[in-house]
């Protein structure tokens, strides 16, 4: 159904069609119109079966969403800029607990100095928190990505941020094709939590984990992101088959045939980049571009393939790693590492786990033989990891990963079989 509508309103109406059961709201520019619209729909009865909570802060908003999700409700919230920083502790908690919350980020600069306008500093500050991060190029994609985000979050039991450029998208009026309720209902199944607080089957969500299991819990968080690399393009294709338009995916190439210069960017600036590419192509310049939708997980292999013929890459950044440069550029450089000396990443010492000389000697021998994975987890207990992965395949309600692992190790009294 076509509407001439503000980006924020389009997102709100699409989120409502996903039938959230709890919405936690605290206003901060430029995302305020989203939660205002959702509040109006709950109050009028247009969004039934949903509890809308006004909270005292952004930290409170995500904390309530965490509690609601742990209790088995489909939970949603939105924030921006300093609001995202204020909820930082809860951002990491939501990911570490594996709770499938969906949150819109109306991207806005971080002060000081105070600035309410758009860049990607806010979401970039949380890039390693464990949340999936999807970036919308247009308001149509911003609306569509929320439907896909709920599906992705709930399949993987992992929180998802949908990032849309503040003001440039949130406050812009566009002609948007909004789905019908029955289409969303048919495509997005009712929420079935993987873990839930249930008095009849008590568990600890958020168990204390020491060095004996912290790496394994963290690896399982990492494993979800690897699975997301497979599911994001699949879900995008399934969305296209149902709704008839392309949205999401890992990345979107533009006029790469014969391009020796390729521009890479996130978000709405890609529209302007593509216009510039068209003009230069008309002048005979061999240039193309890539719009990255999935920033976390970052599609290293897909970016590498897309840039395989490029002689030069220009990364347009809307954030600054002070003292270093660009964060997106660092990831792009990693994707191009096969053309330079190989770069290996080794994750070690998480949660206080000892890094022993024996482990390092073995690691260095493997590195010398080029026998390491691009990302290696030192001394990871694969038996424990694989037991939990097998459990998750066997049953939907497999419970909290941390508690299950501790039981496997005999740290807790009861044993999961």
N, C-alpha and C positions, 0 to 999 in steps of 0.2 A: 504494500500500500504506500503510494508516494505521498510525501508531505514536504512542504517547505517549512523547515523547523530548525531551531537552534541546536547546535551539536550536543550541548549538555542535556537538553530535553530529549533528544533522540536516544542518548545513552540511558536516561532515566526510564523511558518507555520500554526500551529493550530489556533492561535489567528487570523491570516489573514483569515482563512476559516470561522471564526465567523463574518466576515464582519464588523469590527469596522469602524465607520465613522470619528472619531477623535482619533489620537494617539499623546500623549504628551511625549516628550523624553528629558531626561537629563542623560548623561552617568555617571554611578558610578559602579565600579567593585563590584560584579561579574555579574551584570545583563546587562552590556552594549551590549553584543552580541545579546540580544533579540531585543532591539530597533534598533540596527544597521541593523539587518536583515529585520525588518519591514520597515525601511526607504528605504532600497534597493528595496523592493517589491513595495512600493508606487511610487518611482521614475521611476521604469521600467514599471509601469502600470500593474504589476501582481496583485497588490491589488488596484482595482479601487474603486472610490467613497469614498475615504478616504483622509482626510486632516492630514498631518504629520507635527507637529509643534516642532521645536527645541526651547527650552525655556532657560531662564537664570539661573534656579535653580530647585531643586526638589520641593520647595514650589510653584514655578511657574508651574511646570508640573501638580501637582494635582489641583491647582487653575484653570488652563485651562480646565482640565477634569471636574471639578465641573461646570464651565460655559457651557461647551459643553453638559453635561448631562442634565442640567437644560433647555437647549434650545431644548432638544429632540433627541440628537445624542447618539449613542452607543459609549461609551468612554473607552479608555484603556491607562494604563501607567505601568511603572515598576520602582522599586528602590531597595535600600539595605542600611543597616547600618545607618551611619550618614545622608544619604539622607532621610530615613524614619523619623528620628528625626527632620530634618529641615522642613519637611512638616507636622509636628505633628498637628499644629493648623488646617490645611486644612483636615487632616485625620478625626478629630472629626467633622468638619463642614460637610464633605461628608456624614457621618453616620447620624448626627443630622438632615440633610435636606432630608434624605431618597433617595439618588441618587445612582442608580445601576451601579456604576463604578467597573470595574474589574482591579486589580493591581497585578502584579507578584512581590513577594519579593524574591530576590536571597539572602537567609539568610547569614548574615555575622556579625562578632563580632562588638561591639561598643567600641571605645576607649574613653579615653586614658587608657593605651598606645595604639598607633596605631596598628591595626591588620586588615588584609584584609581577613582572613580565616573564615571558617564557624562556627557559633553557632547560637542559636535562640534568642539572646539578642534583636535584632532589632524588630522582630514581637511581641515578648513577651512584649516589652515596650508599645505596642498599643493594648494589649489583651482586654482591657476594653473600647475601643474607640467606639464600636458599629458595627465594621466590622465583618463579618463572616470570620473565618480563617480556611483554608483547607491546610493540610500538605501532600506533595507528598512523597511516599516511594521510587519511581523509576522515571526514565525519562518518561517511558510510562504513568505512572499515572499523572505526571506533565502535559503532553500534554492533556490527557483526562480531567483532572480536569478543564482546562480552558473552554472547551465546556460546562461542567456542571455549571461552575461558572457564565457564562453569563445567562444561563437559570434560575439559582437560584436567581441571583441578580435582574433580570428583573421581575420575578414573584413576589418577595417580595418587590421590590423597596428598596433594601438594598445593600450597597457595599460589595465586596468580595475580600479578599486577597488569592491568591494561593501562598503558601510558598514552595520553593524548595531549598535544601541545596546548598549554593554557592560552586563552584568548584567541589564538590563531584558529583553533578548532572548537574549544569549549563554548565560545561566544559568537561563533560565525553561524550564519543562517545558510543552509544548503538544502537542496532537494534530495531527500533521503528516502530510500525504499525500505520501509519498516515491515518486518514480517507480520503475519497474522498469528494470533495466540495458538490456534490449533497446529500450525506449522512448528512452532517452538516446542509445544507439548509433545509432538510426535518425534522430534529430533533430540530433545534433551530429556533423558529419563528422570523419574523422581529420584531424589537424593537418597542413596543408600550408604551410610557412613561405614568406613573401614574400621573405625574405632569409635566407641560411644560410651559415655558415662551411663551405666545401667545398674541400679541397685540390685537387680537379680543376678548380675554377673560382674562384680566389682573388679576394677583394674586401677592401676596408677597411671595416669596420663601426665607425664613429666617426672619420671623417676630420677633419683640421683644416680648418676653414672660416673664411675671412676675410670682410671687408666685402663682397666682390664677390658672395657667395652666401648669407650668413647669413640675410638677410631671406626669401629664397625657401625655404630649409629650414624656417624658422619658419612661413612661410605654409602650407606643406604640412602641418605639424603642426596648424595651425588648421583647414585644409580637412578633415582627418579628423574633427574635432569637428563641423563642419557636416554632413558625411555621416552622422555618428552621430545627429544630430537626425532624420534621415529613417529610419535603420535601427532605432533603438530602438523606436519604436511598431510598425514592421513585424515585428520579431522578437518583440515581445510578442504581437502578433496571431497569429503563426505558432505560438508556444508555446501559446496558448489553444486553437487548432485541434487541436493534438496532445494536450495534457495536460488540457484541459477546465476550466482555471481561469485567471482573470485575475491576472497578476503583471507588474510592471514598467511599461513605457511611460514617457512624459515626465512626466505628472502625473495625479492622480486627483481629479476634482471631487466634492464631496459637498453635496447639497441647495442648489445654487446658484439654483434657480428663484426669482425674486423677491427674492433676498438683496441687501440694501443694505449689509450688513456681511459681509466675507469674511475668514476667518482662513487664513493660509498658514504651513506648517511642513514640516519634514523629519523622517522617522523615526517611531519608535513613539509619540511624543506625539500623533500624529494620531488614534489610537484614543480617547484621552481627550477630545481636541477634539471628535470626532464625537459622543460621548456628551453633552457639554455643548451642542452644537448641537441635538441632539434635544430636550433639556429646554427650551431656549429657544424652539425652534420650537413646542413644545406650549403655551408661554405666549403665542404669537403674535408672537414676535420674528423679524424677517426676517433670518436669518443663515445662512451656509453656510461651507464650508471647502475648501481645496485642499491635497492632499498632494503634495509635489514628490518624484518618484523620481529624475529626472535633474537633478542639480545642476550637473554639468559633462558635456556642454555644457548651458548653461542655456536652457530653452525660452522665449525671450522672446516669440515670437509666440503660443504656446499660452497663456502666462500672461496676456498682454494680452487675448486673446479671453475667457478665463475670468473676468477681472476687469472686463469691459467695462461691466457694469451696476452695479458696486459704488460706493457712495458713500464707503465707508471700508474700508481694508484693515489688518488687524492681523497682523503678522508675528511669529511665535513663534520666537525665536532660542535655540539651544543653544550659542552661542559669542559672543564679544565682540571686536569690532575696537576695541582700547583707544584711546581718544581720538576715536573716530568713532561707534561704535554697533554696528549689525548688518551682517553681510556678506550674508546672505540678503535683508535688507530693501533693501540697495543694489541688488541685482539686480532685485528686484521693482519698485523705483522706476524703474529703467532700462526695464523692460517697460511702464511707464505713461508713458513720456516723450512719447508722441504727444499727451497731453492737456495738456502743458506746452510750453515752448520746446524745440525739437528739440535733441537732444544727439548730437553726432558724436564718434566715437572715431577718432583717427589714430595708427597705429603707425609709428614712425619711429626712425631711428638705431640699429637693432639691430646688434649685433656690430661697432660702430664705423663704420657707413656714414654718410657725410656728409649733413647736412641743409642743403641750399643755399637761398639766398634765392630763386632762380628757382623751385625746387620749391614753396616756401612761398607765393610770389605766386600761382602757378597754383592751389594748394590753396585759398587764401583767396577767390579769385574763384569757385571751384566752391561753396564753402560759402555765399557770399552769394547764389548762385542756387539754393540748396538742391539741389545736384546731386551731393552726396556720398552714399556708402553709409553706413549706420549705423556700420560699422567699415571704415576705409580704411587700406590699407597704402601708405605714401608711397614712390614710385619703385620699386614692385615690378616686376621683370622678368617680365611675364606670358608672354613667349615661352618662357622657361626653365621656368616653372611648368607651362604647358600641355603642353610636351614630356614632362615627367615624368608628368603625369596621363595622357597618351595612352599612355605606356609601361606604366603600371600597369594600364590597361584592356586592353592588348594581351596581356600575359603575367602569370601569377600570380607567377612568380619574377622580379620586375623589379629586385631588388637594392636596396642601400642608396640612399636618395634623395640623401644628401649627396654620395656619390662620383659618382653619375650626373650631378648638376648640375655638379660640378667638371669632369667630362669634357666636358660640353656647352660649358662656358666655355673649354675648352682648358687648364685649370690642370693636369690630369693628362695623361699622355702619350698614352694610348689614347683612342679616341673611340667613344661608343655611337651606333649608327645606329638 
